Amino acid sequence: MPVLASDPALLANLQAINAKARAAQLPPGAFVVVGDMTLAQLKVLQPAQLKLDKADELLRQTATLFAASFQAMAAPLPYMEATLNAAGLLDPAKGTAACAGKAPLTCALDTAKPSIVLISIGSVDVAQNTPPDAFQAALTQAVQLVISRNAIPVLVTIPGTANPADEPKLAAYNTAIYNVAKAANVPLFNLYRTTHENVTPPLITNGVLTTGGTDPGNNFTPEGLKFGVNFVNHDVLRLLNEFEKTLLAPKAGASAS
């Protein structure tokens, strides 16, 4: 997970995109997740229900800023589907329900009008044996589309697979995700790394984040962070907090305009 201010080139690129977002009057507290269901449990985040250590209390402010985006995830979203692969993000034939006739990514940009787009994709490509080069090419097009719409793309690595036999293939796809993020100079949310560095107890089993305890998805105490859904929701809030501090705060917004 990047600390945005520590990478001057990355920050400068994001400031340039953000300036266009402000000029286009995109709401600063709007983000969207497109792709598969890896981050689906962000929908349970509730600012008033967060259990936070004192050092993390500012995350409640971040959760409040982005609350409408979390709440929007409570309904089934046609641009976040368990069967979606990278090429499908850009395929109008994959648009369903309110997105009928539109590519899922285009529909997400039109509907949510986000400033930030988390692209969580690849688990289906692994299962389907999409050639990694083709996967990387489709993901590059997706990133370019998001940037062209004045939003910041954040690429999410694949944390695991439903079929343990597919695990050895993950490295090639996660390398492709890294390569796209590096080439476009956009943030990488390295979910694979964060869920595998903390292995006792495991945070992910057969591609699914673990859950349990009280207030699942909102419990960011040391006990709560032993479960994958809490751990990842906490990391996403930390990432959004970085955006809030470096890009969305009044001072940053004023300097970018």
PyRosetta script that sets phi, psi and omega in degrees:
from pyrosetta import init, pose_from_sequence

init()
pose = pose_from_sequence("MPVLASDPALLANLQAINAKARAAQLPPGAFVVVGDMTLAQLKVLQPAQLKLDKADELLRQTATLFAASFQAMAAPLPYMEATLNAAGLLDPAKGTAACAGKAPLTCALDTAKPSIVLISIGSVDVAQNTPPDAFQAALTQAVQLVISRNAIPVLVTIPGTANPADEPKLAAYNTAIYNVAKAANVPLFNLYRTTHENVTPPLITNGVLTTGGTDPGNNFTPEGLKFGVNFVNHDVLRLLNEFEKTLLAPKAGASAS")
pose.set_psi(1, 124.3)
pose.set_omega(1, -175.0)
pose.set_phi(2, -74.7)
pose.set_psi(2, 145.4)
pose.set_omega(2, 163.9)
pose.set_phi(3, -95.9)
pose.set_psi(3, 104.3)
pose.set_omega(3, -164.6)
pose.set_phi(4, -57.5)
pose.set_psi(4, -41.4)
pose.set_omega(4, -174.9)
pose.set_phi(5, -69.6)
pose.set_psi(5, -14.6)
pose.set_omega(5, -177.2)
pose.set_phi(6, -83.2)
pose.set_psi(6, -9.5)
pose.set_omega(6, -178.9)
pose.set_phi(7, -120.2)
pose.set_psi(7, 96.9)
pose.set_omega(7, -174.1)
pose.set_phi(8, -58.6)
pose.set_psi(8, -39.6)
pose.set_omega(8, -178.2)
pose.set_phi(9, -67.5)
pose.set_psi(9, -42.7)
pose.set_omega(9, 177.6)
pose.set_phi(10, -62.5)
pose.set_psi(10, -46.9)
pose.set_omega(10, -178.1)
pose.set_phi(11, -62.0)
pose.set_psi(11, -41.3)
pose.set_omega(11, 180.0)
pose.set_phi(12, -62.9)
pose.set_psi(12, -40.1)
pose.set_omega(12, 178.5)
pose.set_phi(13, -64.6)
pose.set_psi(13, -43.8)
pose.set_omega(13, -179.3)
pose.set_phi(14, -68.5)
pose.set_psi(14, -34.8)
pose.set_omega(14, 176.6)
pose.set_phi(15, -63.9)
pose.set_psi(15, -38.1)
pose.set_omega(15, 179.3)
pose.set_phi(16, -65.1)
pose.set_psi(16, -43.8)
pose.set_omega(16, 177.5)
pose.set_phi(17, -64.3)
pose.set_psi(17, -43.0)
pose.set_omega(17, -177.7)
pose.set_phi(18, -63.9)
pose.set_psi(18, -35.8)
pose.set_omega(18, 178.0)
pose.set_phi(19, -61.4)
pose.set_psi(19, -39.7)
pose.set_omega(19, 177.8)
pose.set_phi(20, -68.6)
pose.set_psi(20, -35.7)
pose.set_omega(20, 177.8)
pose.set_phi(21, -63.4)
pose.set_psi(21, -42.8)
pose.set_omega(21, 179.2)
pose.set_phi(22, -66.1)
pose.set_psi(22, -39.5)
pose.set_omega(22, 178.5)
pose.set_phi(23, -63.9)
pose.set_psi(23, -33.3)
pose.set_omega(23, 178.2)
pose.set_phi(24, -83.8)
pose.set_psi(24, 0.2)
pose.set_omega(24, 178.0)
pose.set_phi(25, 61.2)
pose.set_psi(25, 35.9)
pose.set_omega(25, 171.8)
pose.set_phi(26, -71.5)
pose.set_psi(26, 138.6)
pose.set_omega(26, -178.4)
pose.set_phi(27, -65.0)
pose.set_psi(27, 128.1)
pose.set_omega(27, -175.5)
pose.set_phi(28, -66.2)
pose.set_psi(28, -22.2)
pose.set_omega(28, -179.3)
pose.set_phi(29, -98.1)
pose.set_psi(29, 23.9)
pose.set_omega(29, -177.7)
pose.set_phi(30, -110.7)
pose.set_psi(30, 124.0)
pose.set_omega(30, 171.5)
pose.set_phi(31, -133.2)
pose.set_psi(31, 164.3)
pose.set_omega(31, 178.8)
pose.set_phi(32, -144.5)
pose.set_psi(32, 149.5)
pose.set_omega(32, 172.9)
pose.set_phi(33, -107.0)
pose.set_psi(33, 129.5)
pose.set_omega(33, 175.0)
pose.set_phi(34, -123.1)
pose.set_psi(34, 150.6)
pose.set_omega(34, 178.0)
pose.set_phi(35, 120.5)
pose.set_psi(35, -131.9)
pose.set_omega(35, -175.6)
pose.set_phi(36, -90.9)
pose.set_psi(36, -167.2)
pose.set_omega(36, -172.6)
pose.set_phi(37, -98.2)
pose.set_psi(37, 13.3)
pose.set_omega(37, -175.6)
pose.set_phi(38, -55.6)
pose.set_psi(38, -40.6)
pose.set_omega(38, -176.5)
pose.set_phi(39, -102.6)
pose.set_psi(39, 20.9)
pose.set_omega(39, -175.0)
pose.set_phi(40, -60.3)
pose.set_psi(40, -28.5)
pose.set_omega(40, -176.7)
pose.set_phi(41, -76.7)
pose.set_psi(41, 1.3)
pose.set_omega(41, 169.0)
pose.set_phi(42, -60.8)
pose.set_psi(42, -21.1)
pose.set_omega(42, -177.6)
pose.set_phi(43, -62.9)
pose.set_psi(43, -20.4)
pose.set_omega(43, -176.5)
pose.set_phi(44, -86.8)
pose.set_psi(44, -8.2)
pose.set_omega(44, -176.8)
pose.set_phi(45, -61.5)
pose.set_psi(45, 127.1)
pose.set_omega(45, 179.0)
pose.set_phi(46, -133.6)
pose.set_psi(46, 116.3)
pose.set_omega(46, -176.6)
pose.set_phi(47, -51.0)
pose.set_psi(47, -41.5)
pose.set_omega(47, -176.2)
pose.set_phi(48, -72.1)
pose.set_psi(48, -19.8)
pose.set_omega(48, -175.7)
pose.set_phi(49, -97.9)
pose.set_psi(49, -5.1)
pose.set_omega(49, -175.8)
pose.set_phi(50, -63.1)
pose.set_psi(50, 132.9)
pose.set_omega(50, 171.3)
pose.set_phi(51, -102.2)
pose.set_psi(51, 110.3)
pose.set_omega(51, -171.2)
pose.set_phi(52, -124.3)
pose.set_psi(52, 144.1)
pose.set_omega(52, 165.4)
pose.set_phi(53, -69.7)
pose.set_psi(53, 157.0)
pose.set_omega(53, -176.1)
pose.set_phi(54, -55.9)
pose.set_psi(54, -38.2)
pose.set_omega(54, -177.7)
pose.set_phi(55, -66.2)
pose.set_psi(55, -20.2)
pose.set_omega(55, -177.1)
pose.set_phi(56, -101.0)
pose.set_psi(56, 6.9)
pose.set_omega(56, -170.5)
pose.set_phi(57, -59.8)
pose.set_psi(57, -28.3)
pose.set_omega(57, 179.5)
pose.set_phi(58, -64.5)
pose.set_psi(58, -18.4)
pose.set_omega(58, 178.6)
pose.set_phi(59, -66.3)
pose.set_psi(59, -22.8)
pose.set_omega(59, 176.9)
pose.set_phi(60, -65.7)
pose.set_psi(60, -38.0)
pose.set_omega(60, 176.4)
pose.set_phi(61, -63.0)
pose.set_psi(61, -42.0)
pose.set_omega(61, 178.6)
pose.set_phi(62, -64.0)
pose.set_psi(62, -44.2)
pose.set_omega(62, 178.8)
pose.set_phi(63, -60.8)
pose.set_psi(63, -35.0)
pose.set_omega(63, 178.5)
pose.set_phi(64, -69.4)
pose.set_psi(64, -41.5)
pose.set_omega(64, 179.5)
pose.set_phi(65, -59.3)
pose.set_psi(65, -40.3)
pose.set_omega(65, -175.9)
pose.set_phi(66, -101.1)
pose.set_psi(66, 14.3)
pose.set_omega(66, -172.8)
pose.set_phi(67, -57.3)
pose.set_psi(67, -41.4)
pose.set_omega(67, -177.5)
pose.set_phi(68, -62.9)
pose.set_psi(68, -35.0)
pose.set_omega(68, 179.1)
pose.set_phi(69, -69.7)
pose.set_psi(69, -39.4)
pose.set_omega(69, 175.7)
pose.set_phi(70, -63.2)
pose.set_psi(70, -44.2)
pose.set_omega(70, -177.4)
pose.set_phi(71, -64.5)
pose.set_psi(71, -34.1)
pose.set_omega(71, 179.8)
pose.set_phi(72, -63.7)
pose.set_psi(72, -23.2)
pose.set_omega(72, -179.1)
pose.set_phi(73, -77.4)
pose.set_psi(73, -8.8)
pose.set_omega(73, -178.4)
pose.set_phi(74, -67.1)
pose.set_psi(74, -29.9)
pose.set_omega(74, 177.8)
pose.set_phi(75, -88.5)
pose.set_psi(75, 150.3)
pose.set_omega(75, 175.3)
pose.set_phi(76, -57.9)
pose.set_psi(76, 131.3)
pose.set_omega(76, -177.2)
pose.set_phi(77, -112.5)
pose.set_psi(77, 129.0)
pose.set_omega(77, -175.9)
pose.set_phi(78, -72.5)
pose.set_psi(78, -5.7)
pose.set_omega(78, 176.6)
pose.set_phi(79, -107.8)
pose.set_psi(79, 12.2)
pose.set_omega(79, 173.7)
pose.set_phi(80, -134.2)
pose.set_psi(80, 95.1)
pose.set_omega(80, -171.2)
pose.set_phi(81, -129.8)
pose.set_psi(81, 142.1)
pose.set_omega(81, -179.5)
pose.set_phi(82, -63.9)
pose.set_psi(82, -23.4)
pose.set_omega(82, -175.5)
pose.set_phi(83, -99.8)
pose.set_psi(83, 6.2)
pose.set_omega(83, -173.6)
pose.set_phi(84, -81.8)
pose.set_psi(84, 133.5)
pose.set_omega(84, 173.1)
pose.set_phi(85, -111.1)
pose.set_psi(85, 179.6)
pose.set_omega(85, -173.2)
pose.set_phi(86, -63.1)
pose.set_psi(86, -45.0)
pose.set_omega(86, 179.7)
pose.set_phi(87, -63.0)
pose.set_psi(87, -33.0)
pose.set_omega(87, -179.2)
pose.set_phi(88, -64.9)
pose.set_psi(88, -25.7)
pose.set_omega(88, 177.7)
pose.set_phi(89, -57.4)
pose.set_psi(89, -29.7)
pose.set_omega(89, -172.4)
pose.set_phi(90, -108.6)
pose.set_psi(90, 7.6)
pose.set_omega(90, -173.1)
pose.set_phi(91, -102.8)
pose.set_psi(91, 112.5)
pose.set_omega(91, 179.4)
pose.set_phi(92, -58.3)
pose.set_psi(92, -25.2)
pose.set_omega(92, 179.3)
pose.set_phi(93, -68.6)
pose.set_psi(93, -17.3)
pose.set_omega(93, -179.7)
pose.set_phi(94, -88.9)
pose.set_psi(94, -5.2)
pose.set_omega(94, 178.3)
pose.set_phi(95, -71.6)
pose.set_psi(95, 129.9)
pose.set_omega(95, -179.7)
pose.set_phi(96, -126.9)
pose.set_psi(96, 167.4)
pose.set_omega(96, 177.2)
pose.set_phi(97, 49.7)
pose.set_psi(97, -125.1)
pose.set_omega(97, -178.3)
pose.set_phi(98, -65.3)
pose.set_psi(98, -14.6)
pose.set_omega(98, -180.0)
pose.set_phi(99, -98.6)
pose.set_psi(99, 9.9)
pose.set_omega(99, -177.2)
pose.set_phi(100, -54.6)
pose.set_psi(100, 128.8)
pose.set_omega(100, 179.6)
pose.set_phi(101, 85.2)
pose.set_psi(101, -3.0)
pose.set_omega(101, 179.1)
pose.set_phi(102, -120.0)
pose.set_psi(102, 145.8)
pose.set_omega(102, 170.5)
pose.set_phi(103, -62.4)
pose.set_psi(103, 139.4)
pose.set_omega(103, -177.4)
pose.set_phi(104, -52.9)
pose.set_psi(104, -41.7)
pose.set_omega(104, -179.4)
pose.set_phi(105, -67.1)
pose.set_psi(105, -42.4)
pose.set_omega(105, 177.3)
pose.set_phi(106, -60.3)
pose.set_psi(106, -41.9)
pose.set_omega(106, 179.9)
pose.set_phi(107, -63.0)
pose.set_psi(107, -41.9)
pose.set_omega(107, 178.7)
pose.set_phi(108, -61.6)
pose.set_psi(108, -42.5)
pose.set_omega(108, -179.9)
pose.set_phi(109, -66.9)
pose.set_psi(109, -38.5)
pose.set_omega(109, 179.7)
pose.set_phi(110, -70.9)
pose.set_psi(110, -37.9)
pose.set_omega(110, -172.4)
pose.set_phi(111, -81.8)
pose.set_psi(111, -50.8)
pose.set_omega(111, -173.9)
pose.set_phi(112, -86.2)
pose.set_psi(112, -21.4)
pose.set_omega(112, -175.8)
pose.set_phi(113, 47.0)
pose.set_psi(113, 55.0)
pose.set_omega(113, -172.8)
pose.set_phi(114, -80.5)
pose.set_psi(114, 155.4)
pose.set_omega(114, 168.3)
pose.set_phi(115, -89.6)
pose.set_psi(115, -23.9)
pose.set_omega(115, -177.1)
pose.set_phi(116, -133.5)
pose.set_psi(116, 134.0)
pose.set_omega(116, 179.0)
pose.set_phi(117, -125.0)
pose.set_psi(117, 114.6)
pose.set_omega(117, 173.5)
pose.set_phi(118, -87.0)
pose.set_psi(118, 118.0)
pose.set_omega(118, -179.5)
pose.set_phi(119, -101.3)
pose.set_psi(119, 105.0)
pose.set_omega(119, -179.2)
pose.set_phi(120, -110.3)
pose.set_psi(120, 99.0)
pose.set_omega(120, -172.4)
pose.set_phi(121, -147.9)
pose.set_psi(121, 152.9)
pose.set_omega(121, 173.4)
pose.set_phi(122, 132.6)
pose.set_psi(122, -25.9)
pose.set_omega(122, -177.5)
pose.set_phi(123, -62.9)
pose.set_psi(123, -37.0)
pose.set_omega(123, 178.6)
pose.set_phi(124, -71.9)
pose.set_psi(124, -37.8)
pose.set_omega(124, 177.3)
pose.set_phi(125, -60.9)
pose.set_psi(125, -39.3)
pose.set_omega(125, 177.0)
pose.set_phi(126, -61.2)
pose.set_psi(126, -48.3)
pose.set_omega(126, -178.0)
pose.set_phi(127, -64.7)
pose.set_psi(127, -32.7)
pose.set_omega(127, -178.1)
pose.set_phi(128, -88.9)
pose.set_psi(128, -1.5)
pose.set_omega(128, -177.8)
pose.set_phi(129, 57.5)
pose.set_psi(129, 39.4)
pose.set_omega(129, 171.7)
pose.set_phi(130, -58.5)
pose.set_psi(130, 131.2)
pose.set_omega(130, 176.2)
pose.set_phi(131, -55.1)
pose.set_psi(131, 130.8)
pose.set_omega(131, -178.1)
pose.set_phi(132, -54.5)
pose.set_psi(132, -33.6)
pose.set_omega(132, 178.4)
pose.set_phi(133, -65.6)
pose.set_psi(133, -40.2)
pose.set_omega(133, 178.4)
pose.set_phi(134, -68.1)
pose.set_psi(134, -39.0)
pose.set_omega(134, 176.0)
pose.set_phi(135, -60.1)
pose.set_psi(135, -46.1)
pose.set_omega(135, -179.1)
pose.set_phi(136, -64.1)
pose.set_psi(136, -39.1)
pose.set_omega(136, -179.9)
pose.set_phi(137, -65.1)
pose.set_psi(137, -43.2)
pose.set_omega(137, 179.2)
pose.set_phi(138, -65.2)
pose.set_psi(138, -40.4)
pose.set_omega(138, -179.8)
pose.set_phi(139, -66.5)
pose.set_psi(139, -37.0)
pose.set_omega(139, 176.5)
pose.set_phi(140, -60.6)
pose.set_psi(140, -44.0)
pose.set_omega(140, 178.1)
pose.set_phi(141, -62.2)
pose.set_psi(141, -39.5)
pose.set_omega(141, 179.2)
pose.set_phi(142, -63.0)
pose.set_psi(142, -43.7)
pose.set_omega(142, 179.0)
pose.set_phi(143, -62.6)
pose.set_psi(143, -43.8)
pose.set_omega(143, 179.9)
pose.set_phi(144, -62.5)
pose.set_psi(144, -38.0)
pose.set_omega(144, 178.3)
pose.set_phi(145, -64.4)
pose.set_psi(145, -44.8)
pose.set_omega(145, -179.7)
pose.set_phi(146, -60.7)
pose.set_psi(146, -45.6)
pose.set_omega(146, -179.7)
pose.set_phi(147, -63.9)
pose.set_psi(147, -38.5)
pose.set_omega(147, -180.0)
pose.set_phi(148, -64.4)
pose.set_psi(148, -20.1)
pose.set_omega(148, 178.6)
pose.set_phi(149, -98.8)
pose.set_psi(149, 16.4)
pose.set_omega(149, 173.4)
pose.set_phi(150, 67.6)
pose.set_psi(150, 26.1)
pose.set_omega(150, 176.3)
pose.set_phi(151, -114.7)
pose.set_psi(151, 156.9)
pose.set_omega(151, -179.4)
pose.set_phi(152, -93.7)
pose.set_psi(152, 119.3)
pose.set_omega(152, 175.2)
pose.set_phi(153, -84.0)
pose.set_psi(153, 138.5)
pose.set_omega(153, 173.3)
pose.set_phi(154, -121.3)
pose.set_psi(154, 119.7)
pose.set_omega(154, -177.5)
pose.set_phi(155, -90.8)
pose.set_psi(155, 135.6)
pose.set_omega(155, -175.6)
pose.set_phi(156, -111.9)
pose.set_psi(156, 124.8)
pose.set_omega(156, 177.0)
pose.set_phi(157, -73.5)
pose.set_psi(157, 159.8)
pose.set_omega(157, -176.5)
pose.set_phi(158, -83.4)
pose.set_psi(158, 120.5)
pose.set_omega(158, -175.0)
pose.set_phi(159, -79.4)
pose.set_psi(159, -26.3)
pose.set_omega(159, -176.9)
pose.set_phi(160, -177.6)
pose.set_psi(160, 179.1)
pose.set_omega(160, -177.7)
pose.set_phi(161, -127.0)
pose.set_psi(161, 150.4)
pose.set_omega(161, 178.0)
pose.set_phi(162, -66.0)
pose.set_psi(162, -33.3)
pose.set_omega(162, 179.4)
pose.set_phi(163, -102.0)
pose.set_psi(163, 112.2)
pose.set_omega(163, -178.7)
pose.set_phi(164, -54.8)
pose.set_psi(164, -26.0)
pose.set_omega(164, 179.6)
pose.set_phi(165, -66.4)
pose.set_psi(165, -20.0)
pose.set_omega(165, 179.8)
pose.set_phi(166, -85.2)
pose.set_psi(166, -10.7)
pose.set_omega(166, -175.1)
pose.set_phi(167, -55.1)
pose.set_psi(167, -40.5)
pose.set_omega(167, -179.3)
pose.set_phi(168, -62.1)
pose.set_psi(168, -17.8)
pose.set_omega(168, -179.0)
pose.set_phi(169, -84.4)
pose.set_psi(169, -13.0)
pose.set_omega(169, -173.1)
pose.set_phi(170, -60.0)
pose.set_psi(170, -37.7)
pose.set_omega(170, -174.1)
pose.set_phi(171, -57.6)
pose.set_psi(171, -40.8)
pose.set_omega(171, -177.9)
pose.set_phi(172, -65.0)
pose.set_psi(172, -40.0)
pose.set_omega(172, -178.0)
pose.set_phi(173, -75.4)
pose.set_psi(173, -40.1)
pose.set_omega(173, 178.1)
pose.set_phi(174, -68.0)
pose.set_psi(174, -32.1)
pose.set_omega(174, 173.7)
pose.set_phi(175, -64.7)
pose.set_psi(175, -39.6)
pose.set_omega(175, 177.3)
pose.set_phi(176, -62.3)
pose.set_psi(176, -42.2)
pose.set_omega(176, 178.3)
pose.set_phi(177, -61.5)
pose.set_psi(177, -44.5)
pose.set_omega(177, 177.3)
pose.set_phi(178, -59.8)
pose.set_psi(178, -44.9)
pose.set_omega(178, -178.4)
pose.set_phi(179, -61.0)
pose.set_psi(179, -40.0)
pose.set_omega(179, 179.5)
pose.set_phi(180, -66.4)
pose.set_psi(180, -44.5)
pose.set_omega(180, 179.2)
pose.set_phi(181, -61.2)
pose.set_psi(181, -42.8)
pose.set_omega(181, -178.9)
pose.set_phi(182, -66.2)
pose.set_psi(182, -43.9)
pose.set_omega(182, -178.3)
pose.set_phi(183, -64.6)
pose.set_psi(183, -37.3)
pose.set_omega(183, -178.5)
pose.set_phi(184, -88.7)
pose.set_psi(184, -9.0)
pose.set_omega(184, -178.9)
pose.set_phi(185, 58.5)
pose.set_psi(185, 51.7)
pose.set_omega(185, 178.6)
pose.set_phi(186, -125.1)
pose.set_psi(186, 162.8)
pose.set_omega(186, -174.8)
pose.set_phi(187, -66.1)
pose.set_psi(187, 146.4)
pose.set_omega(187, 173.4)
pose.set_phi(188, -114.0)
pose.set_psi(188, 122.0)
pose.set_omega(188, 174.7)
pose.set_phi(189, -98.2)
pose.set_psi(189, 99.5)
pose.set_omega(189, -169.7)
pose.set_phi(190, -84.4)
pose.set_psi(190, 77.6)
pose.set_omega(190, -176.8)
pose.set_phi(191, -66.6)
pose.set_psi(191, -33.6)
pose.set_omega(191, 177.4)
pose.set_phi(192, -59.1)
pose.set_psi(192, -47.4)
pose.set_omega(192, -176.9)
pose.set_phi(193, -65.0)
pose.set_psi(193, -46.2)
pose.set_omega(193, -175.7)
pose.set_phi(194, -66.2)
pose.set_psi(194, -32.1)
pose.set_omega(194, -178.7)
pose.set_phi(195, -84.9)
pose.set_psi(195, -11.4)
pose.set_omega(195, 179.5)
pose.set_phi(196, -107.1)
pose.set_psi(196, -15.2)
pose.set_omega(196, 176.0)
pose.set_phi(197, -76.4)
pose.set_psi(197, -23.5)
pose.set_omega(197, -177.8)
pose.set_phi(198, -112.7)
pose.set_psi(198, 83.6)
pose.set_omega(198, -167.7)
pose.set_phi(199, -102.0)
pose.set_psi(199, 1.5)
pose.set_omega(199, 179.9)
pose.set_phi(200, -128.5)
pose.set_psi(200, 104.6)
pose.set_omega(200, -6.6)
pose.set_phi(201, -75.0)
pose.set_psi(201, 167.1)
pose.set_omega(201, -179.5)
pose.set_phi(202, -61.5)
pose.set_psi(202, 141.9)
pose.set_omega(202, 177.9)
pose.set_phi(203, -93.8)
pose.set_psi(203, -12.1)
pose.set_omega(203, -177.7)
pose.set_phi(204, -146.0)
pose.set_psi(204, 138.1)
pose.set_omega(204, 179.0)
pose.set_phi(205, -133.4)
pose.set_psi(205, 122.6)
pose.set_omega(205, -179.1)
pose.set_phi(206, 49.2)
pose.set_psi(206, 44.8)
pose.set_omega(206, 175.5)
pose.set_phi(207, 80.1)
pose.set_psi(207, 1.6)
pose.set_omega(207, -177.0)
pose.set_phi(208, -115.3)
pose.set_psi(208, 130.5)
pose.set_omega(208, 178.1)
pose.set_phi(209, -66.6)
pose.set_psi(209, 138.2)
pose.set_omega(209, -180.0)
pose.set_phi(210, -73.0)
pose.set_psi(210, 152.8)
pose.set_omega(210, 179.3)
pose.set_phi(211, -142.0)
pose.set_psi(211, 158.0)
pose.set_omega(211, 179.5)
pose.set_phi(212, 158.0)
pose.set_psi(212, -178.0)
pose.set_omega(212, -178.4)
pose.set_phi(213, 75.6)
pose.set_psi(213, -166.2)
pose.set_omega(213, 179.9)
pose.set_phi(214, -89.0)
pose.set_psi(214, 148.1)
pose.set_omega(214, 178.6)
pose.set_phi(215, 49.7)
pose.set_psi(215, 56.0)
pose.set_omega(215, -179.3)
pose.set_phi(216, -58.2)
pose.set_psi(216, 133.5)
pose.set_omega(216, -178.2)
pose.set_phi(217, 91.6)
pose.set_psi(217, -15.6)
pose.set_omega(217, -177.5)
pose.set_phi(218, -123.7)
pose.set_psi(218, -1.4)
pose.set_omega(218, -174.7)
pose.set_phi(219, -98.6)
pose.set_psi(219, 102.9)
pose.set_omega(219, -176.4)
pose.set_phi(220, -108.6)
pose.set_psi(220, 25.3)
pose.set_omega(220, 171.9)
pose.set_phi(221, -78.4)
pose.set_psi(221, 166.3)
pose.set_omega(221, 177.9)
pose.set_phi(222, -53.8)
pose.set_psi(222, -36.7)
pose.set_omega(222, 178.8)
pose.set_phi(223, -69.4)
pose.set_psi(223, -42.7)
pose.set_omega(223, -179.4)
pose.set_phi(224, -65.8)
pose.set_psi(224, -33.5)
pose.set_omega(224, -176.5)
pose.set_phi(225, -75.2)
pose.set_psi(225, 3.9)
pose.set_omega(225, 172.4)
pose.set_phi(226, -79.1)
pose.set_psi(226, -8.1)
pose.set_omega(226, -179.6)
pose.set_phi(227, -109.2)
pose.set_psi(227, 139.7)
pose.set_omega(227, -172.5)
pose.set_phi(228, -58.9)
pose.set_psi(228, -44.0)
pose.set_omega(228, -177.5)
pose.set_phi(229, -62.2)
pose.set_psi(229, -44.7)
pose.set_omega(229, 177.3)
pose.set_phi(230, -62.4)
pose.set_psi(230, -45.4)
pose.set_omega(230, -176.1)
pose.set_phi(231, -60.7)
pose.set_psi(231, -45.9)
pose.set_omega(231, -177.2)
pose.set_phi(232, -72.3)
pose.set_psi(232, -41.8)
pose.set_omega(232, 176.8)
pose.set_phi(233, -58.8)
pose.set_psi(233, -39.6)
pose.set_omega(233, 177.9)
pose.set_phi(234, -62.7)
pose.set_psi(234, -43.5)
pose.set_omega(234, -179.8)
pose.set_phi(235, -66.8)
pose.set_psi(235, -37.6)
pose.set_omega(235, 177.1)
pose.set_phi(236, -64.2)
pose.set_psi(236, -41.5)
pose.set_omega(236, 177.3)
pose.set_phi(237, -62.6)
pose.set_psi(237, -39.3)
pose.set_omega(237, 177.4)
pose.set_phi(238, -62.7)
pose.set_psi(238, -40.8)
pose.set_omega(238, 177.5)
pose.set_phi(239, -63.1)
pose.set_psi(239, -47.1)
pose.set_omega(239, 178.8)
pose.set_phi(240, -63.1)
pose.set_psi(240, -32.8)
pose.set_omega(240, 176.1)
pose.set_phi(241, -64.1)
pose.set_psi(241, -36.5)
pose.set_omega(241, 176.4)
pose.set_phi(242, -62.7)
pose.set_psi(242, -43.5)
pose.set_omega(242, 176.9)
pose.set_phi(243, -62.1)
pose.set_psi(243, -42.0)
pose.set_omega(243, -179.0)
pose.set_phi(244, -61.1)
pose.set_psi(244, -44.1)
pose.set_omega(244, -176.8)
pose.set_phi(245, -70.9)
pose.set_psi(245, -41.9)
pose.set_omega(245, -170.5)
pose.set_phi(246, -92.9)
pose.set_psi(246, -23.8)
pose.set_omega(246, -174.1)
pose.set_phi(247, -124.7)
pose.set_psi(247, -34.9)
pose.set_omega(247, -168.6)
pose.set_phi(248, -100.2)
pose.set_psi(248, -13.2)
pose.set_omega(248, 177.7)
pose.set_phi(249, -64.3)
pose.set_psi(249, 152.2)
pose.set_omega(249, -176.9)
pose.set_phi(250, -51.7)
pose.set_psi(250, -40.5)
pose.set_omega(250, -177.6)
pose.set_phi(251, -65.6)
pose.set_psi(251, -45.3)
pose.set_omega(251, -179.5)
pose.set_phi(252, -65.4)
pose.set_psi(252, -40.8)
pose.set_omega(252, -179.2)
pose.set_phi(253, -64.4)
pose.set_psi(253, -38.8)
pose.set_omega(253, -179.1)
pose.set_phi(254, -66.3)
pose.set_psi(254, -40.9)
pose.set_omega(254, -177.8)
pose.set_phi(255, -70.7)
pose.set_psi(255, -23.9)
pose.set_omega(255, -178.0)
pose.set_phi(256, -84.7)
pose.set_psi(256, -15.8)
pose.set_omega(256, -172.7)
pose.set_phi(257, -87.6)
pose.dump_pdb("model.pdb")
